[in-house]
């Protein structure tokens, strides 16, 4: 088997598993138990510098 075919085989099998695992980790990262404080901070960050112009 040539070097190209070996790399192609790794990318087709293990690369797909690695990318899918990374996708799941990044999607579920926000729902972990310790993330509530960070999620609340991000949720209200757009209003941090908001001043009433009235």
N, C-alpha and C positions, 0 to 999 in steps of 0.2 A: 504494500500500500504506500502510495506517495505521501509526502508531507502535507500537500494540499488536501488530499482525501482524509487524512487523519484530522486535520483542523476542521474540515467540513463536517465530519462525523461528530466531533466534540461540540461544535456550534449548533448542530441540528438537535442533539440530544441534551447534553448538559447545559448548554447555553440557554435553551428554552426553559429548563427547570430553574436555572439561576435567575433569569429575568422575571419569571412568574413568581418566584419566591420573593424577590425584591419588591415587586408590585404589591403583593399581599402585605408585606411588612410595612410599606409606606402607607397603604390605605388603612390598615388597622392601627397604626401608631397613634392616631389621634383619639382612639377609643380606649386606650390603656387607662388603668385606674389613676395613675399619677398625673395625667394630662389635663385634668379639669382646670387647674389654675392657669396653665398656659393657654388653653382654649379660651377661657374667659378674658385673659389679657389681650389676645388677638382679636376677640370679638368686639371689644370696646376700644381698640387702638385707633380706629378711624375717627373716633369722637374726641380723642385726647386733646387736640389743639383747636377744637371747635368752640368758638366764642360767639355769643349772641351779638349781632350787629345792631340790634334795636336800641 
